Amino acid sequence: MNLYYNGVDIYNDVSVNYCVHEMHAERQADTLVLRFNDVKGVWSKWNPADGDELRFVEGASDTGKMFIHSMRPENGLFTVRAMSMPKSGGTKKSKSWEGVRFLQIANEVAGNHGLTFQNYGCPNQVYPYLKQENESDFSLFSRLCMLEGCQMLIYDGKLLAYSEAYIEGQSPAGTLDVDENGNFTYHDDRSGCYGSCEISSGSFFGKFTDPNARSAAVLRPDHPVQVTSNAEAARFARGMLRNANKYGRTGQFSKSLQLGYAAASMMNLNTPKASAWDGPVFVYKVRHDFVGNKSTIYFRDLLEGY
């Protein structure tokens, strides 16, 4: 194992008794929570500060660059919480753009926080008008991604955006084998999914209907969605419907540490005791407990048609 603090491996200088890394495919940044005994006083002497960098590596698992968000000393122990999002990511601001493109916003947000940007299948849409009002950059961009049927994540100093349909169209990277030694739970809540989504904003209206709808339920946003045309309203309705329905069929399983799995990846599910669920799935969260020697993998079915 290696634990890097500002580029220096300190693993042999501290005694780690808790280490959990959570990887997320959307909505929130990856987190790393460490608790260790600073037996040599190394950590205290370095006078660590919020925003300093941490990186934990174990075999095929690498947290990438993480930024310290909080530290708590207690009776010789230190609990450190780090995130893949820089500390500056929580700053709220207000700004507006005219005639701005998706990739322009993405690169601007990344640059504002010292990150680089990578795109995976997201179309470079044009927004006649876009407003950020008392909102953080990452909250704005995450919201924009969701409306376009995309998602964002932050990993190792990079802001990444991916089209969910694009990723779901890729070949699985491997197999999730759930055997008798793994504890698994699967849920089918598709009966609660929506059949369509409608967006109204001023004189503009847009609607999208699930081509495989099982329900007549209509999703209408709780909060106003800013649109500049009927076409944009319909496009956003499609993205919102996908976001609301994609977790209709989900599952998770836990077993001894599995270091080859990562969030935002396509895998083939293989469960001898529940073979009806087998097939390609999207991994949306991975939790590695390195001290407890346990991994928990969270996944969902693919959303067909949109």
N, C-alpha and C positions, 0 to 999 in steps of 0.2 A: 504494500500500500504506500501511496505517496500523498502527502498533504502539503500543498504549496501555499505559502503566505507571501504575497508580493514577489512571486517567482522563486522563493527559497523553500526547499523541502524541509519541513519541520516535524515530520511524522515521528522520527526517532527521539525528538526532544520533548514531546508531550505524550500523555497517556490517554488515548481516546476511549471513552466508555459509552458513547452514543454517537451514531452517525447515520443520518437518514437523508437521502436525496430523493426528491420528487420531481419528475419531469412531466410537463403539461403540454398538450398539443394545442391549447387555446385558452383564452380567457384570463390566465394568470401566469406569472413568471415561474420558472423553475426555482425550487428552494433547496437549500442545504442547511441542516441543523446539526451542529457539532457540540458535544460536551466533552471536555477533557480536563485532566489534572495537569496543571503546569508545574511538574515536579522539579524542573530546573530553573523556573522563573524566567524562562525565555520570553514567553508571551508578554508578561508584564514589562520587561525591559524594553521591548520594541514599541511600547506605547501605541498599540493599534488604534485605528480610528475608523469611523463609519466611512464607507467608500473604498477602503482597502480591498485588495483582491485575494480571493481564496480559490483553490482548485483541488479537488480530491480525485485521485485516480486509483482504481482497483481493477487490474486485468483489463478486460475489454470495456469497462465502464469508466467514463470520464465526464465529470460535471461540466467541463469547460470553465471559462472565466466566470467567477461569481463575485459579487460585490457585497461587502459586509453592510448589513442594515441595522443590526443591533447586537449588543454584547451585554452579558450579565454575569458579573463575578459573584461567587457565593461559596464561602468556606473552602477556598483553594481551588474550586472548580470554576471553569468558564463555560458558559453556554453562548454560542455564536450562531446567529442566523444570517445567512447570506442568500442573495437572490441573483438570478441572471440579469435582472433589470438594474441599470445604474441607479444610484440614489437620486439623481436628478429627475428620474422618471415620474416621481410623484408630484412634481410642480405643476400647478394649474395655471392656465393662461387663456387669453382670448385673442382671436385673430380671425380674419376672413380672407378668402381667395376668390378670384374670378377666373374662369376658363382654365382651371388647374387640372392636371391629369393625376391619375392614381399613383403612377410610379414617381411623379414629382413629389407628391406628398410623402410617399414612403421614404424616399431618399432624404427629404428635408427632416423628417422625424428622426431617422437614423443618425444623420449628421449632428442634430441638436444634442445628442447624448453620446457622441463619440463612438458610434457603431457604424458598421458597414451594412449594406442592404443586399439581399438576394431574393429573387422572385421565382416562384414555381407555378407557372400556369395562370397567374392572375391577369385578366385583360386590362389594358391601359385605358380605362374609361376616362372620359372628360366630364368635369363637373362645372357647369356654368356658374354656380355659386356654392361655396362651402363655408360654413361658419363653425369656429371653435369658440365656445363660450364658457369660461371658467371651468375648463376641462384639461386634463393632462394630455400630452401628445400621444401617449400610448393608448389612452382611453379613446381618444378621437380616432386613431388609426384602426384600433380593434373594432370599433363600431362601424367604420367604413368597410372594413373587410367583411364583417358579418352581413351587411346589406348586399354585398356583391357575391355572397356564397363562398367567401374565402375566410381564412383565419391567419393570425399572426402569432409568432413565437419569437423568443429571444434566446439565443444560445451562443456562448463563447464569443461575445463581442460582436454578434451579428443580429440584425433584425431580419427575420424571414417572413415572407407572406406566401401562402399557397392556396390555390383553388382546391376546395375539397373534392369536387368532381374529378379534377385532374389527378390528384393523389389516389383517389379510389379507383381510378382506371389503370393504375400501375400494377405490375405483377407482384405478388406477395414476396417479401424478402426472406421469408423462412416460415417455420411452423411453430405454433404454440401447442405443445403437447401437454394435455392435462390428464395425468394418470391417477391411479388410486392413491398416490402419495400427495396429491394436491387437493386443496379445499377450493371448491368452485361454487359460484352462485350465478344463475342466469335469470334475467327478467324480460318478460314480453309485455310491454305497456302500449302496444300499437293501437289498442282500442281508444286510447286517449289522444291520439294524434288529430291534427286538423286536416280538413279536406281542401281548404283554400285560405288565402290571405288577401285582405283588402287594405289599401292605404289611401286615405284622403288627406289632402293638404291644400287649403284654399280652393281654387277652382280645378285642381288636378286630382285625378283618381286613377288608381291602377289595381289590378287584381291578377293573382296567379292561382291556378287550381292544380293540385297534385294529380298527375295522369293516372295514378294507381290508387286514388282516394278510397278509403274504407269508411270515411265519415263525411257528414255534411257540415261539420262544425267549421265556423269561420274565425280565423285569427285576425283581430284588429289591434294594432299597437296601443299600449296603455299610454304612451307618451307621443307627442307630435313627431312626425318624421318629415324633415325638410326635403321637398322635391321641387324640381323646376319644370317638369313636363309629365304628361301621362305615361310616356315610355319609361322615364326614370322611376316613376311610382310602381309600374308593373315589374320592373327589374328588381327593385328593392323588395317588393312583395314576395318575389321568388326566393330571394336570399333569406328573408325573415321566416318564410315557411320551412325552408330547409333547416334553419337553425332550431326551430321549434320542434320539428319532427324527427330529427336524426337520432335522438336517443330513445326511440321507440322500442328498440330491442338491444339490450346491453348485457354485459357479463363481467365477471372478475374471477380471478383465481390466485391463490397464493401457494408457494412452494419454496424450497430452499433456493438460495441466491441464484438468480438467472441473469448474468451480466450482459447477455447479447441482445436484450430487448430495449427499445427506445420508443418514446411517444412520437406520434405523427407518422407511424409506419404501417404498412400493410402486411398482414400475416395470415397464414392459413391455420384455422382452429381445428384441433383434433382432440375430441373428447369421447373415448370409448363408451363412457357411461351416459352420454347425452349426445349421440351422434347426429340427431336432428339439427343440432346447432352448428355442425361442422361446415367449414367453407371459409372464404376470405372475410376478414374482419379488419376494422381500423382500430389501432391502439391509440387511445386518447390520454392515457395517464400510466405512468410506471413509478412504483415506489420501491426503492431499494433500502433495506435496513441492513447495513454492512456489519454491524456488531451483532445483531440478532440473527444474521444469516437467513434473511427472508426477503423474497420479492413478491410484490402484488402487481398484477397486470390488469388494467381496466380496458375494455374494448367495446365496440358497438358494431352493429350490422351496417352494411353499406346502404345508402339511400338511392334507390333507383329512379330514373326518370328526370331528375333535376338536381 
